[in-house]
Amino acid sequence: MFMPSESSCTRLKQGVVRFARIRSVVNSEGRNVVLTRNGEIIIIDPKERELEKYRVPNGATLMVSENDEIDPDQVLCQWDPHSVPILAEVGGKVRYEDCVEGKSIRTEREASGNIRRTVIEHKGDLHPQIVLEDGTGKILDFYYLPERASLEVEIGDQISAGSIVAKNPREATGTQDIT
């Protein structure tokens, strides 16, 4: 199992990798990015017995392939512990839908000079989303953007499957004093 504050999972025993409920795509950097939320990496011994099981979060980058023989202390996957990514399942040209400055999104310039667009609380008929189109304008896929999501792509960007289109901050967990 993994904790949200961790950023990778490392195996403890030698064995062979099996994937369960993992759907991934190869991103533009040639890495496998996990698209499913409840996938697992299972480590088995030569007699097909399960030795260890690790939950793999959405957006994790796989560092191993199925049926790989791996050694102890080998990293299996890595992810961003601070945010939950919204990933493109297909490639295409980016278009914003219902992203209206001051009504559904807020644009801020960070101290570093970067521009950050964040979805804000909105009412009415606005449903902010990122739409991916092909060269002729045909819609290939779309992604609804939840409140507080930070947009990671710009209008007109050409992106590939596995690209992060937006990030949603991960809820902070931990112990709190209730005295």
C-alpha positions in Angstrom: 0.0 0.0 0.0 1.1 3.6 -0.4 0.6 6.7 1.6 -0.5 10.0 -0.2 2.6 11.7 1.1 5.0 9.2 -0.5 6.1 9.7 -4.1 7.2 6.2 -5.1 6.9 2.5 -4.2 9.9 0.3 -3.8 9.8 -3.4 -3.5 11.3 -5.4 -0.7 11.7 -8.9 -2.2 13.0 -10.4 -5.4 10.3 -11.6 -7.8 8.4 -11.2 -11.1 6.1 -8.3 -11.8 2.4 -8.7 -12.6 -0.1 -5.9 -13.2 -3.7 -6.0 -12.0 -6.3 -3.5 -13.2 -3.6 -1.2 -14.7 -4.4 0.6 -17.9 -1.5 2.8 -19.1 -0.4 4.9 -22.1 3.0 5.8 -23.4 3.5 9.6 -23.0 5.6 11.9 -25.2 8.7 11.0 -23.1 8.3 7.3 -23.8 7.2 6.5 -20.3 4.2 4.4 -19.3 1.7 6.5 -17.3 -1.1 4.8 -15.4 -4.7 6.0 -16.2 -6.6 3.8 -13.7 -7.3 4.6 -10.1 -7.3 1.2 -8.5 -4.4 -0.6 -10.2 -1.9 -2.8 -8.4 1.6 -4.2 -8.9 1.9 -7.7 -7.6 5.2 -9.4 -7.0 5.2 -13.2 -7.4 7.7 -16.0 -6.8 8.8 -18.7 -9.3 5.9 -20.9 -8.2 3.3 -18.1 -9.0 2.7 -17.3 -5.3 2.0 -13.7 -4.4 4.8 -12.2 -2.3 3.8 -8.5 -2.2 1.1 -6.2 -3.5 1.3 -2.4 -4.1 -1.5 0.0 -5.0 -0.6 2.3 -7.9 -2.2 5.7 -8.0 -3.6 7.4 -11.1 -0.9 9.3 -12.9 2.0 7.2 -11.6 4.9 6.6 -14.0 5.7 2.9 -14.2 9.4 2.1 -13.8 8.9 -1.7 -14.5 7.1 -3.7 -17.1 4.9 -6.8 -16.7 6.9 -10.0 -16.3 10.1 -8.2 -15.4 12.3 -10.0 -13.0 13.2 -7.4 -10.3 15.6 -7.1 -7.4 15.1 -5.9 -3.9 15.0 -2.1 -3.4 14.0 -1.5 -7.1 11.6 1.4 -7.7 8.3 0.1 -9.2 6.6 3.4 -9.9 6.7 7.1 -9.1 4.1 9.9 -8.7 3.5 13.4 -7.5 2.4 13.2 -3.9 0.9 16.7 -3.8 -1.6 16.5 -6.6 -4.0 14.2 -8.5 -3.5 14.6 -12.3 -6.1 14.7 -14.9 -4.5 12.8 -17.8 -5.2 12.9 -21.5 -6.2 9.4 -22.8 -5.7 10.5 -26.4 -3.6 13.1 -28.2 -5.0 16.2 -29.8 -5.3 20.0 -30.0 -6.3 21.7 -26.7 -9.4 24.0 -26.5 -11.0 25.4 -23.4 -14.8 25.2 -23.0 -16.7 27.4 -20.5 -13.4 28.7 -19.0 -14.4 32.3 -18.5 -12.0 34.6 -16.7 -13.5 35.8 -13.3 -16.5 33.5 -13.6 -15.1 30.0 -13.8 -11.3 30.4 -13.9 -8.8 32.8 -12.3 -5.5 33.7 -13.9 -2.6 34.7 -11.7 1.1 35.5 -12.3 3.4 33.7 -9.9 6.6 35.3 -8.6 8.6 33.1 -11.0 6.7 34.7 -13.9 4.6 31.6 -14.8 0.9 32.1 -15.4 -1.4 29.8 -13.4 -5.0 29.3 -14.4 -7.2 27.8 -11.6 -10.8 26.7 -11.7 -12.8 28.8 -9.2 -16.2 28.2 -7.6 -18.8 28.9 -10.3 -22.6 28.9 -10.6 -25.0 28.7 -13.5 -24.5 27.1 -16.8 -20.7 27.1 -16.9 -19.0 23.7 -16.8 -15.3 24.3 -17.4 -13.6 21.6 -19.4 -10.6 20.9 -21.6 -11.6 19.6 -25.1 -9.2 17.7 -27.3 -9.8 18.0 -31.0 -8.2 16.6 -34.2 -7.0 18.8 -37.0 -10.5 19.2 -38.5 -12.1 20.3 -35.2 -13.7 16.9 -34.4 -13.9 16.3 -30.6 -11.7 13.4 -29.6 -12.2 13.6 -25.8 -13.0 16.1 -23.1 -12.2 16.5 -19.4 -14.4 18.2 -16.8 -12.4 20.4 -14.5 -13.2 20.3 -10.8 -13.0 23.4 -8.5 -9.4 24.2 -7.5 -7.9 22.3 -10.5 -4.9 24.0 -12.0 -4.7 24.0 -15.9 -1.4 22.6 -17.2 -2.1 23.1 -21.0 -2.7 26.2 -23.1 -5.3 26.8 -25.9 -3.8 25.4 -29.2 -1.3 23.1 -27.5 -0.8 19.8 -29.4 -0.6 17.1 -26.7 -0.1 13.3 -26.7 -1.8 10.6 -24.7 -0.6 10.5 -21.1 0.0 14.3 -20.9 -1.2 16.1 -17.8 -4.0 18.5 -18.8 -4.8 19.7 -15.2 -3.8 19.0 -11.6 -6.1 18.8 -8.6 -4.4 19.4 -5.2 -4.3 16.3 -3.1 -6.2 16.6 0.2 -3.8 16.9 3.1 -4.1 14.2 5.6 -2.5 13.6 9.0 -3.2 13.8 12.6 -4.9 16.9 14.0 -5.1 18.0 17.6 -8.7 18.0 18.8 -8.2 19.2 22.3 
